[in-house]
Amino acid sequence: MIITATERSTYLDVSKIEWEPTRFPGVYTKKLYEDASGKTTSLTKMDKGAVLPTHRHVGLEQSYVIQGTLVDE
């Protein structure tokens, strides 16, 4: 939910964006940004023990862990 947008910034009330389940059990996302080229910024929440299958990214992937452990092998 956009609270305010200026020429250079967009402010979101992230607490009002619902967690959306993904096709992977126990994995949820909140989409914060998406542009026409397909670039996205999202928050990801994983239940304890949830697993993402091995996958590749064509572009950049950034992860910021707030709580718990991320193993990326």
N, CA, C and O atoms as a CHARMM CRD file, in Angstrom:
* protein
*
  292
    1    1 MET  N      0.83900  -1.17000   0.00000 PROA 1      0.00000
    2    1 MET  CA     0.00000   0.00000   0.00000 PROA 1      0.00000
    3    1 MET  C      0.88700   1.23700   0.00000 PROA 1      0.00000
    4    1 MET  O      1.67700   1.43800   0.92300 PROA 1      0.00000
    5    2 ILE  N      0.76000   2.05900  -1.02200 PROA 2      0.00000
    6    2 ILE  CA     1.54600   3.28400  -1.11800 PROA 2      0.00000
    7    2 ILE  C      0.92000   4.34500  -0.21900 PROA 2      0.00000
    8    2 ILE  O     -0.26500   4.66000  -0.33300 PROA 2      0.00000
    9    3 ILE  N      1.73000   4.87800   0.66000 PROA 3      0.00000
   10    3 ILE  CA     1.27900   5.95000   1.53900 PROA 3      0.00000
   11    3 ILE  C      1.45200   7.28500   0.84300 PROA 3      0.00000
   12    3 ILE  O      0.54800   8.12100   0.84600 PROA 3      0.00000
   13    4 THR  N      2.61600   7.48000   0.24800 PROA 4      0.00000
   14    4 THR  CA     2.88800   8.72000  -0.45800 PROA 4      0.00000
   15    4 THR  C      3.95100   8.46800  -1.51700 PROA 4      0.00000
   16    4 THR  O      4.84800   7.64900  -1.31300 PROA 4      0.00000
   17    5 ALA  N      3.86100   9.14200  -2.60900 PROA 5      0.00000
   18    5 ALA  CA     4.86300   9.03500  -3.66200 PROA 5      0.00000
   19    5 ALA  C      5.29000  10.43900  -4.05100 PROA 5      0.00000
   20    5 ALA  O      4.45800  11.32400  -4.25400 PROA 5      0.00000
   21    6 THR  N      6.59500  10.62900  -4.15200 PROA 6      0.00000
   22    6 THR  CA     7.13400  11.90200  -4.60600 PROA 6      0.00000
   23    6 THR  C      7.86200  11.64900  -5.91600 PROA 6      0.00000
   24    6 THR  O      7.85500  10.53500  -6.43900 PROA 6      0.00000
   25    7 GLU  N      8.48000  12.67600  -6.43100 PROA 7      0.00000
   26    7 GLU  CA     9.22200  12.52200  -7.68200 PROA 7      0.00000
   27    7 GLU  C     10.35700  11.50700  -7.53500 PROA 7      0.00000
   28    7 GLU  O     10.69000  10.80800  -8.49200 PROA 7      0.00000
   29    8 ARG  N     10.94900  11.42500  -6.34500 PROA 8      0.00000
   30    8 ARG  CA    12.11700  10.57100  -6.15500 PROA 8      0.00000
   31    8 ARG  C     11.90600   9.40100  -5.19800 PROA 8      0.00000
   32    8 ARG  O     12.77300   8.53100  -5.12100 PROA 8      0.00000
   33    9 SER  N     10.81100   9.34200  -4.47800 PROA 9      0.00000
   34    9 SER  CA    10.64000   8.30400  -3.45800 PROA 9      0.00000
   35    9 SER  C      9.20700   7.81400  -3.40000 PROA 9      0.00000
   36    9 SER  O      8.26500   8.52600  -3.74900 PROA 9      0.00000
   37   10 THR  N      9.07200   6.57700  -2.94900 PROA 10     0.00000
   38   10 THR  CA     7.75500   6.00100  -2.68300 PROA 10     0.00000
   39   10 THR  C      7.77700   5.45900  -1.26500 PROA 10     0.00000
   40   10 THR  O      8.69900   4.73200  -0.89500 PROA 10     0.00000
   41   11 TYR  N      6.78800   5.79600  -0.47800 PROA 11     0.00000
   42   11 TYR  CA     6.70600   5.34700   0.90700 PROA 11     0.00000
   43   11 TYR  C      5.56900   4.34700   1.03900 PROA 11     0.00000
   44   11 TYR  O      4.44000   4.61500   0.62700 PROA 11     0.00000
   45   12 LEU  N      5.87700   3.19400   1.61800 PROA 12     0.00000
   46   12 LEU  CA     4.90700   2.11700   1.77300 PROA 12     0.00000
   47   12 LEU  C      4.58100   1.89100   3.24100 PROA 12     0.00000
   48   12 LEU  O      5.44100   2.07200   4.10200 PROA 12     0.00000
   49   13 ASP  N      3.36100   1.50200   3.52900 PROA 13     0.00000
   50   13 ASP  CA     3.00300   1.00500   4.85700 PROA 13     0.00000
   51   13 ASP  C      3.02900  -0.51300   4.75100 PROA 13     0.00000
   52   13 ASP  O      2.01400  -1.14300   4.45600 PROA 13     0.00000
   53   14 VAL  N      4.19200  -1.08800   4.99300 PROA 14     0.00000
   54   14 VAL  CA     4.40500  -2.51700   4.78300 PROA 14     0.00000
   55   14 VAL  C      3.50100  -3.35900   5.68000 PROA 14     0.00000
   56   14 VAL  O      3.14900  -4.48200   5.31700 PROA 14     0.00000
   57   15 SER  N      3.12600  -2.84000   6.83000 PROA 15     0.00000
   58   15 SER  CA     2.24600  -3.58900   7.73400 PROA 15     0.00000
   59   15 SER  C      0.86900  -3.82600   7.12200 PROA 15     0.00000
   60   15 SER  O      0.14700  -4.72600   7.55200 PROA 15     0.00000
   61   16 LYS  N      0.50100  -3.02800   6.12400 PROA 16     0.00000
   62   16 LYS  CA    -0.80600  -3.19200   5.47300 PROA 16     0.00000
   63   16 LYS  C     -0.74700  -4.06300   4.22400 PROA 16     0.00000
   64   16 LYS  O     -1.77200  -4.29400   3.58300 PROA 16     0.00000
   65   17 ILE  N      0.43800  -4.54700   3.87400 PROA 17     0.00000
   66   17 ILE  CA     0.58000  -5.46400   2.73800 PROA 17     0.00000
   67   17 ILE  C      0.49500  -6.88300   3.28500 PROA 17     0.00000
   68   17 ILE  O      1.24000  -7.24800   4.19400 PROA 17     0.00000
   69   18 GLU  N     -0.39700  -7.67000   2.74000 PROA 18     0.00000
   70   18 GLU  CA    -0.60800  -9.03700   3.22600 PROA 18     0.00000
   71   18 GLU  C      0.53300  -9.95500   2.79600 PROA 18     0.00000
   72   18 GLU  O      1.10300  -9.78900   1.71800 PROA 18     0.00000
   73   19 TRP  N      0.86000 -10.92700   3.65300 PROA 19     0.00000
   74   19 TRP  CA     1.77700 -11.99400   3.26200 PROA 19     0.00000
   75   19 TRP  C      1.05100 -12.90300   2.29200 PROA 19     0.00000
   76   19 TRP  O     -0.05000 -13.36600   2.59000 PROA 19     0.00000
   77   20 GLU  N      1.64100 -13.16900   1.14200 PROA 20     0.00000
   78   20 GLU  CA     1.03900 -14.04300   0.13800 PROA 20     0.00000
   79   20 GLU  C      1.76800 -15.38800   0.13600 PROA 20     0.00000
   80   20 GLU  O      2.99600 -15.42100   0.06100 PROA 20     0.00000
   81   21 PRO  N      1.03200 -16.48800   0.21700 PROA 21     0.00000
   82   21 PRO  CA     1.70600 -17.79100   0.15700 PROA 21     0.00000
   83   21 PRO  C      2.30300 -18.02400  -1.23100 PROA 21     0.00000
   84   21 PRO  O      1.74400 -17.59200  -2.23900 PROA 21     0.00000
   85   22 THR  N      3.43100 -18.70300  -1.26800 PROA 22     0.00000
   86   22 THR  CA     4.03900 -19.08200  -2.54300 PROA 22     0.00000
   87   22 THR  C      3.66000 -20.52900  -2.83700 PROA 22     0.00000
   88   22 THR  O      2.89700 -21.13400  -2.08500 PROA 22     0.00000
   89   23 ARG  N      4.17900 -21.07600  -3.90400 PROA 23     0.00000
   90   23 ARG  CA     3.88500 -22.47400  -4.22500 PROA 23     0.00000
   91   23 ARG  C      4.70600 -23.43600  -3.35800 PROA 23     0.00000
   92   23 ARG  O      4.54500 -24.65300  -3.44700 PROA 23     0.00000
   93   24 PHE  N      5.58400 -22.87800  -2.52000 PROA 24     0.00000
   94   24 PHE  CA     6.41200 -23.69700  -1.64000 PROA 24     0.00000
   95   24 PHE  C      5.84600 -23.65400  -0.22200 PROA 24     0.00000
   96   24 PHE  O      5.64900 -22.56800   0.32200 PROA 24     0.00000
   97   25 PRO  N      5.58300 -24.79600   0.37900 PROA 25     0.00000
   98   25 PRO  CA     4.97800 -24.82200   1.72000 PROA 25     0.00000
   99   25 PRO  C      5.80800 -24.04300   2.73200 PROA 25     0.00000
  100   25 PRO  O      7.02300 -24.21600   2.83000 PROA 25     0.00000
  101   26 GLY  N      5.12300 -23.17900   3.48400 PROA 26     0.00000
  102   26 GLY  CA     5.78000 -22.42800   4.54300 PROA 26     0.00000
  103   26 GLY  C      6.57000 -21.22300   4.08800 PROA 26     0.00000
  104   26 GLY  O      7.30700 -20.63500   4.88000 PROA 26     0.00000
  105   27 VAL  N      6.43100 -20.83500   2.80800 PROA 27     0.00000
  106   27 VAL  CA     7.16600 -19.68400   2.27400 PROA 27     0.00000
  107   27 VAL  C      6.15300 -18.63800   1.81000 PROA 27     0.00000
  108   27 VAL  O      5.23800 -18.94400   1.04600 PROA 27     0.00000
  109   28 TYR  N      6.32700 -17.39700   2.28200 PROA 28     0.00000
  110   28 TYR  CA     5.38900 -16.31000   2.00700 PROA 28     0.00000
  111   28 TYR  C      6.16900 -15.07700   1.54700 PROA 28     0.00000
  112   28 TYR  O      7.32800 -14.89600   1.91900 PROA 28     0.00000
  113   29 THR  N      5.53100 -14.23600   0.74000 PROA 29     0.00000
  114   29 THR  CA     6.17900 -13.00800   0.28600 PROA 29     0.00000
  115   29 THR  C      5.24900 -11.80500   0.39400 PROA 29     0.00000
  116   29 THR  O      4.02500 -11.93700   0.39000 PROA 29     0.00000
  117   30 LYS  N      5.86700 -10.62900   0.48900 PROA 30     0.00000
  118   30 LYS  CA     5.18300  -9.33700   0.36400 PROA 30     0.00000
  119   30 LYS  C      5.90400  -8.60200  -0.75400 PROA 30     0.00000
  120   30 LYS  O      7.09100  -8.30100  -0.62500 PROA 30     0.00000
  121   31 LYS  N      5.21700  -8.31000  -1.84200 PROA 31     0.00000
  122   31 LYS  CA     5.83900  -7.59300  -2.95900 PROA 31     0.00000
  123   31 LYS  C      5.83200  -6.10500  -2.65900 PROA 31     0.00000
  124   31 LYS  O      4.78000  -5.50600  -2.43700 PROA 31     0.00000
  125   32 LEU  N      7.02800  -5.51700  -2.65800 PROA 32     0.00000
  126   32 LEU  CA     7.17100  -4.10100  -2.36800 PROA 32     0.00000
  127   32 LEU  C      7.29200  -3.25900  -3.63000 PROA 32     0.00000
  128   32 LEU  O      6.90900  -2.09000  -3.64800 PROA 32     0.00000
  129   33 TYR  N      7.83400  -3.87200  -4.69600 PROA 33     0.00000
  130   33 TYR  CA     8.07700  -3.11400  -5.93000 PROA 33     0.00000
  131   33 TYR  C      8.14700  -4.08500  -7.10400 PROA 33     0.00000
  132   33 TYR  O      8.65900  -5.19700  -6.97600 PROA 33     0.00000
  133   34 GLU  N      7.63100  -3.65200  -8.23700 PROA 34     0.00000
  134   34 GLU  CA     7.78900  -4.40600  -9.47900 PROA 34     0.00000
  135   34 GLU  C      7.72200  -3.41600 -10.63100 PROA 34     0.00000
  136   34 GLU  O      6.86200  -2.53600 -10.65300 PROA 34     0.00000
  137   35 ASP  N      8.64500  -3.56400 -11.60400 PROA 35     0.00000
  138   35 ASP  CA     8.59300  -2.68600 -12.76600 PROA 35     0.00000
  139   35 ASP  C      8.29400  -3.49500 -14.02200 PROA 35     0.00000
  140   35 ASP  O      8.18800  -4.72000 -13.97100 PROA 35     0.00000
  141   36 ALA  N      8.16200  -2.81100 -15.13400 PROA 36     0.00000
  142   36 ALA  CA     7.76100  -3.45000 -16.39000 PROA 36     0.00000
  143   36 ALA  C      8.78000  -4.48000 -16.88100 PROA 36     0.00000
  144   36 ALA  O      8.42400  -5.40000 -17.61800 PROA 36     0.00000
  145   37 SER  N     10.04300  -4.33200 -16.47800 PROA 37     0.00000
  146   37 SER  CA    11.06900  -5.28800 -16.92500 PROA 37     0.00000
  147   37 SER  C     11.05500  -6.58100 -16.11900 PROA 37     0.00000
  148   37 SER  O     11.73300  -7.54500 -16.47400 PROA 37     0.00000
  149   38 GLY  N     10.27600  -6.60000 -15.02400 PROA 38     0.00000
  150   38 GLY  CA    10.20800  -7.79200 -14.19000 PROA 38     0.00000
  151   38 GLY  C     11.04900  -7.71500 -12.93300 PROA 38     0.00000
  152   38 GLY  O     11.02500  -8.64200 -12.12400 PROA 38     0.00000
  153   39 LYS  N     11.79600  -6.63000 -12.74500 PROA 39     0.00000
  154   39 LYS  CA    12.56100  -6.46200 -11.51300 PROA 39     0.00000
  155   39 LYS  C     11.59500  -6.30500 -10.35100 PROA 39     0.00000
  156   39 LYS  O     10.61300  -5.56700 -10.43900 PROA 39     0.00000
  157   40 THR  N     11.88200  -7.00100  -9.26800 PROA 40     0.00000
  158   40 THR  CA    11.01700  -6.91300  -8.10200 PROA 40     0.00000
  159   40 THR  C     11.83700  -6.76500  -6.82700 PROA 40     0.00000
  160   40 THR  O     13.00500  -7.14900  -6.76000 PROA 40     0.00000
  161   41 THR  N     11.18900  -6.20100  -5.82900 PROA 41     0.00000
  162   41 THR  CA    11.71100  -6.17300  -4.47600 PROA 41     0.00000
  163   41 THR  C     10.61800  -6.75200  -3.59800 PROA 41     0.00000
  164   41 THR  O      9.46600  -6.32200  -3.65600 PROA 41     0.00000
  165   42 SER  N     10.98700  -7.73300  -2.78400 PROA 42     0.00000
  166   42 SER  CA     9.98100  -8.34100  -1.92200 PROA 42     0.00000
  167   42 SER  C     10.59300  -8.76600  -0.60300 PROA 42     0.00000
  168   42 SER  O     11.80300  -8.96300  -0.48800 PROA 42     0.00000
  169   43 LEU  N      9.73400  -8.90100   0.37900 PROA 43     0.00000
  170   43 LEU  CA    10.11000  -9.50800   1.64500 PROA 43     0.00000
  171   43 LEU  C      9.71400 -10.97200   1.57100 PROA 43     0.00000
  172   43 LEU  O      8.67300 -11.30300   1.00300 PROA 43     0.00000
  173   44 THR  N     10.52000 -11.84300   2.12900 PROA 44     0.00000
  174   44 THR  CA    10.21000 -13.27000   2.15500 PROA 44     0.00000
  175   44 THR  C     10.22200 -13.74000   3.60100 PROA 44     0.00000
  176   44 THR  O     11.14100 -13.42900   4.35800 PROA 44     0.00000
  177   45 LYS  N      9.20200 -14.48400   3.97400 PROA 45     0.00000
  178   45 LYS  CA     9.10200 -15.06600   5.31000 PROA 45     0.00000
  179   45 LYS  C      9.01600 -16.57200   5.13900 PROA 45     0.00000
  180   45 LYS  O      8.25100 -17.07400   4.31600 PROA 45     0.00000
  181   46 MET  N      9.81400 -17.28900   5.92800 PROA 46     0.00000
  182   46 MET  CA     9.81000 -18.75200   5.84400 PROA 46     0.00000
  183   46 MET  C      9.54100 -19.33000   7.22700 PROA 46     0.00000
  184   46 MET  O     10.19400 -18.95800   8.20100 PROA 46     0.00000
  185   47 ASP  N      8.57900 -20.23600   7.30500 PROA 47     0.00000
  186   47 ASP  CA     8.34000 -20.94700   8.54700 PROA 47     0.00000
  187   47 ASP  C      9.56800 -21.78000   8.89400 PROA 47     0.00000
  188   47 ASP  O     10.33000 -22.16600   8.00700 PROA 47     0.00000
  189   48 LYS  N      9.75800 -22.05200  10.15700 PROA 48     0.00000
  190   48 LYS  CA    10.87300 -22.89900  10.57700 PROA 48     0.00000
  191   48 LYS  C     10.79900 -24.23000   9.84000 PROA 48     0.00000
  192   48 LYS  O      9.75900 -24.88800   9.83600 PROA 48     0.00000
  193   49 GLY  N     11.90800 -24.62200   9.21900 PROA 49     0.00000
  194   49 GLY  CA    11.97300 -25.88500   8.47600 PROA 49     0.00000
  195   49 GLY  C     11.55700 -25.78300   7.02100 PROA 49     0.00000
  196   49 GLY  O     11.71500 -26.74500   6.26900 PROA 49     0.00000
  197   50 ALA  N     11.02100 -24.62500   6.60200 PROA 50     0.00000
  198   50 ALA  CA    10.62700 -24.45800   5.19300 PROA 50     0.00000
  199   50 ALA  C     11.87100 -24.45200   4.31100 PROA 50     0.00000
  200   50 ALA  O     12.93900 -24.00100   4.72400 PROA 50     0.00000
  201   51 VAL  N     11.71500 -24.95900   3.08700 PROA 51     0.00000
  202   51 VAL  CA    12.84500 -25.09900   2.17300 PROA 51     0.00000
  203   51 VAL  C     12.45600 -24.59900   0.78900 PROA 51     0.00000
  204   51 VAL  O     11.35500 -24.86600   0.30800 PROA 51     0.00000
  205   52 LEU  N     13.36100 -23.87800   0.15800 PROA 52     0.00000
  206   52 LEU  CA    13.19900 -23.53700  -1.25500 PROA 52     0.00000
  207   52 LEU  C     14.02900 -24.53000  -2.05800 PROA 52     0.00000
  208   52 LEU  O     15.15500 -24.84100  -1.67000 PROA 52     0.00000
  209   53 PRO  N     13.49800 -25.03300  -3.17000 PROA 53     0.00000
  210   53 PRO  CA    14.28700 -25.94700  -3.98600 PROA 53     0.00000
  211   53 PRO  C     15.47800 -25.21900  -4.62100 PROA 53     0.00000
  212   53 PRO  O     15.47200 -23.99300  -4.72900 PROA 53     0.00000
  213   54 THR  N     16.47900 -25.96300  -5.03200 PROA 54     0.00000
  214   54 THR  CA    17.62300 -25.39200  -5.72400 PROA 54     0.00000
  215   54 THR  C     17.12700 -24.63700  -6.95400 PROA 54     0.00000
  216   54 THR  O     16.31400 -25.15200  -7.72200 PROA 54     0.00000
  217   55 HSD  N     17.61700 -23.42500  -7.13200 PROA 55     0.00000
  218   55 HSD  CA    17.18600 -22.60600  -8.26100 PROA 55     0.00000
  219   55 HSD  C     18.27500 -21.59200  -8.59700 PROA 55     0.00000
  220   55 HSD  O     19.20600 -21.38400  -7.82000 PROA 55     0.00000
  221   56 ARG  N     18.14600 -20.97000  -9.75800 PROA 56     0.00000
  222   56 ARG  CA    19.10300 -19.95700 -10.20800 PROA 56     0.00000
  223   56 ARG  C     18.36700 -18.65100 -10.47100 PROA 56     0.00000
  224   56 ARG  O     17.16700 -18.63200 -10.74300 PROA 56     0.00000
  225   57 HSD  N     19.11600 -17.56700 -10.38400 PROA 57     0.00000
  226   57 HSD  CA    18.59600 -16.24900 -10.71000 PROA 57     0.00000
  227   57 HSD  C     19.36600 -15.70600 -11.90100 PROA 57     0.00000
  228   57 HSD  O     20.59300 -15.79500 -11.94500 PROA 57     0.00000
  229   58 VAL  N     18.65600 -15.14600 -12.86100 PROA 58     0.00000
  230   58 VAL  CA    19.29700 -14.55800 -14.02900 PROA 58     0.00000
  231   58 VAL  C     20.01700 -13.27700 -13.62300 PROA 58     0.00000
  232   58 VAL  O     21.11400 -12.99600 -14.10600 PROA 58     0.00000
  233   59 GLY  N     19.41000 -12.51700 -12.75200 PROA 59     0.00000
  234   59 GLY  CA    19.99800 -11.25100 -12.31000 PROA 59     0.00000
  235   59 GLY  C     20.41400 -11.32200 -10.85900 PROA 59     0.00000
  236   59 GLY  O     20.78400 -12.37800 -10.34600 PROA 59     0.00000
  237   60 LEU  N     20.34500 -10.20400 -10.22700 PROA 60     0.00000
  238   60 LEU  CA    20.77400 -10.02900  -8.85600 PROA 60     0.00000
  239   60 LEU  C     19.75100 -10.58200  -7.87100 PROA 60     0.00000
  240   60 LEU  O     18.54500 -10.42000  -8.05800 PROA 60     0.00000
  241   61 GLU  N     20.23700 -11.22700  -6.83400 PROA 61     0.00000
  242   61 GLU  CA    19.39100 -11.61100  -5.69700 PROA 61     0.00000
  243   61 GLU  C     20.07900 -11.10900  -4.44800 PROA 61     0.00000
  244   61 GLU  O     21.26200 -11.37400  -4.23900 PROA 61     0.00000
  245   62 GLN  N     19.34800 -10.38500  -3.61300 PROA 62     0.00000
  246   62 GLN  CA    19.88300  -9.90500  -2.35100 PROA 62     0.00000
  247   62 GLN  C     19.03000 -10.46000  -1.23000 PROA 62     0.00000
  248   62 GLN  O     17.80300 -10.48100  -1.32200 PROA 62     0.00000
  249   63 SER  N     19.68200 -10.90900  -0.17100 PROA 63     0.00000
  250   63 SER  CA    18.96900 -11.44800   0.99000 PROA 63     0.00000
  251   63 SER  C     19.44200 -10.73100   2.24000 PROA 63     0.00000
  252   63 SER  O     20.63700 -10.49400   2.41700 PROA 63     0.00000
  253   64 TYR  N     18.50500 -10.39000   3.09900 PROA 64     0.00000
  254   64 TYR  CA    18.79400  -9.76200   4.38200 PROA 64     0.00000
  255   64 TYR  C     18.01900 -10.55500   5.41400 PROA 64     0.00000
  256   64 TYR  O     16.79000 -10.48800   5.45400 PROA 64     0.00000
  257   65 VAL  N     18.72100 -11.30500   6.25000 PROA 65     0.00000
  258   65 VAL  CA    18.08300 -12.17200   7.23500 PROA 65     0.00000
  259   65 VAL  C     17.86400 -11.39600   8.52400 PROA 65     0.00000
  260   65 VAL  O     18.82000 -10.89800   9.11900 PROA 65     0.00000
  261   66 ILE  N     16.62100 -11.29000   8.96000 PROA 66     0.00000
  262   66 ILE  CA    16.29600 -10.58000  10.18900 PROA 66     0.00000
  263   66 ILE  C     16.37100 -11.53600  11.38300 PROA 66     0.00000
  264   66 ILE  O     16.83200 -11.16200  12.46200 PROA 66     0.00000
  265   67 GLN  N     15.91600 -12.76300  11.17600 PROA 67     0.00000
  266   67 GLN  CA    15.90500 -13.73900  12.26400 PROA 67     0.00000
  267   67 GLN  C     16.08400 -15.10900  11.68100 PROA 67     0.00000
  268   67 GLN  O     15.52300 -15.40100  10.62500 PROA 67     0.00000
  269   68 GLY  N     16.85500 -15.97600  12.33800 PROA 68     0.00000
  270   68 GLY  CA    17.05600 -17.32200  11.85200 PROA 68     0.00000
  271   68 GLY  C     18.32700 -17.43800  11.02700 PROA 68     0.00000
  272   68 GLY  O     19.23100 -16.61100  11.14100 PROA 68     0.00000
  273   69 THR  N     18.38700 -18.46300  10.19900 PROA 69     0.00000
  274   69 THR  CA    19.58100 -18.76200   9.42900 PROA 69     0.00000
  275   69 THR  C     19.20400 -19.05100   7.98600 PROA 69     0.00000
  276   69 THR  O     18.21800 -19.73800   7.72100 PROA 69     0.00000
  277   70 LEU  N     19.98600 -18.52700   7.05900 PROA 70     0.00000
  278   70 LEU  CA    19.80700 -18.81800   5.64300 PROA 70     0.00000
  279   70 LEU  C     21.01500 -19.62100   5.17900 PROA 70     0.00000
  280   70 LEU  O     22.15500 -19.18100   5.33000 PROA 70     0.00000
  281   71 VAL  N     20.76800 -20.78100   4.62200 PROA 71     0.00000
  282   71 VAL  CA    21.83600 -21.60600   4.06600 PROA 71     0.00000
  283   71 VAL  C     21.65200 -21.59200   2.55400 PROA 71     0.00000
  284   71 VAL  O     20.62000 -22.02800   2.04500 PROA 71     0.00000
  285   72 ASP  N     22.65400 -21.09100   1.83900 PROA 72     0.00000
  286   72 ASP  CA    22.58000 -20.96600   0.38200 PROA 72     0.00000
  287   72 ASP  C     23.80000 -21.65900  -0.20100 PROA 72     0.00000
  288   72 ASP  O     24.86900 -21.06000  -0.32300 PROA 72     0.00000
  289   73 GLU  N     23.63100 -22.92200  -0.55800 PROA 73     0.00000
  290   73 GLU  CA    24.75700 -23.71600  -1.06600 PROA 73     0.00000
  291   73 GLU  C     24.67500 -23.89100  -2.55200 PROA 73     0.00000
  292   73 GLU  O     25.54000 -24.53300  -3.14700 PROA 73     0.00000
